[in-house]
Amino acid sequence: MNYHFLCYPLATVLCVPSFNLSANKVSTSKQGTGGERYILSTNANSEFDLNINGRLMFDFATWQGEAYSGVEQESGSGSEIRRARVYLKGKYKDWQYHFQTEFAGDDSSKSTYIKYTGLKDFNILIGKHSEPIGLENLNSSKHISPIERTLTGSAFFAGDRELGVSVESHGHDYSYQVGVYDIGSNATDTNLALTARLTHTPIKHEKSLLHFGMSFSHRQLDESSAFKVKSRAGIHATSIKSISSEALFVQKSKVYNLESSYIFEQWNIVGEYLIAKLAGVSSDDYRHYSSYYLQTGLFLSQDQRSYDASSGTFSGVSPNSDMGAWELFVRGENVDLSDNKIGSNAKIVTIGLNWFATKYTRLSVNYITSDIVQLNTDSNKQSIDGRALSLRMQVHW
């Protein structure tokens, strides 16, 4: 069966979750003085497939305290288009493709890769894609419970989208991916990363699921520029990055991550622990950083996130009621960047409520408290804290 869309202009198509475009089903015609009419159609028997998807996230936050305003007892607020993405994906025979671009912020290029699926035991990815490390990092930003990821689940130490080659495979209770990535090679230096992740799901029933995962990344870094972690304490709308490490010229690093999650009916719990070991240019410059988080949530409705065994990640919520799905959660995070008695120790607690009005729309509210101790070169301690309220309206298709 063929479905036709009349587009004036092409952007009209974006109102639907996705559509398939058959390469031999594109035609143009004149219609009076209105210009060209474009007809996009799908053919269920076609070997060529094209989907147009995207996401919009609008954030507003208000805060008080030095951790977010930079000044003790001062308050502030901010709003932003957190993400505005459009991506094309599809396949032709044994070849899949994915192109994603970002219209909000400075980093416009996201995932751009080709995947070959014609081999029996594994797939091959070539191009710019996420390094396989961590659960929260690999879960889509539109599906995680909190508005923002933790430092543990972010790409500060490893896991960002990089240009590389990887292989992936999965079975009914496991998945793995391993790849080699170019992370900033230049005319005089070659900087590569070897990153891998393995997951196992020993329990997977209708009402319960148990997930384990482990990943690592060995990285050759650019020693000509200083490596420094700088992070906002759970609020992206502020310009203050109150969590930071010592600036260090690093030759290589090793990053290890352990992850686990358990679901029983409407209740879920998830946690991760990350260790980063950095080797500096000097033989005495070795640093050991760590972070972890523990999060638990409860759906107040008869709902739960679905699990994708092929990638070892969680996907979206499809509400079972016309009233939507409601989720209440709390997350605690601990960050230690103070090796050599320089850097931050941070504790952040996030309490949140999500309303999944439909499969494609979501409203979220988060309340965040932070307690940060900053150690400086004079071995002095500076304690700062803050409180913040963050709101998000999200639409994806």
LINCORZI-V476106 format. One record per run of one state. SS is the DSSP state (alpha for helix, beta for strand, coil for the rest). FROM is the first residue (numbers start at 1). LEN is the number of residues. If there is no record, write none. Layout:
SS & FROM & LEN
SS & FROM & LEN
//
This chain:
coil & 1 & 3
beta & 4 & 4
coil & 8 & 2
alpha & 10 & 6
coil & 16 & 11
beta & 27 & 4
coil & 31 & 5
beta & 36 & 6
coil & 42 & 6
beta & 48 & 17
coil & 65 & 1
alpha & 66 & 4
coil & 70 & 5
beta & 75 & 18
coil & 93 & 2
beta & 95 & 8
coil & 103 & 6
beta & 109 & 8
coil & 117 & 6
beta & 123 & 8
coil & 131 & 4
alpha & 135 & 4
coil & 139 & 22
beta & 161 & 10
coil & 171 & 3
beta & 174 & 9
coil & 183 & 3
beta & 186 & 1
coil & 187 & 2
beta & 189 & 1
coil & 190 & 2
beta & 192 & 13
coil & 205 & 3
beta & 208 & 13
coil & 221 & 5
beta & 226 & 2
coil & 228 & 2
beta & 230 & 2
coil & 232 & 11
beta & 243 & 3
coil & 246 & 2
beta & 248 & 17
coil & 265 & 2
beta & 267 & 14
coil & 281 & 5
beta & 286 & 14
coil & 300 & 7
beta & 307 & 2
coil & 309 & 4
beta & 313 & 2
coil & 315 & 10
beta & 325 & 12
coil & 337 & 2
alpha & 339 & 3
coil & 342 & 1
beta & 343 & 14
coil & 357 & 4
beta & 361 & 15
coil & 376 & 5
beta & 381 & 16
coil & 397 & 1
//
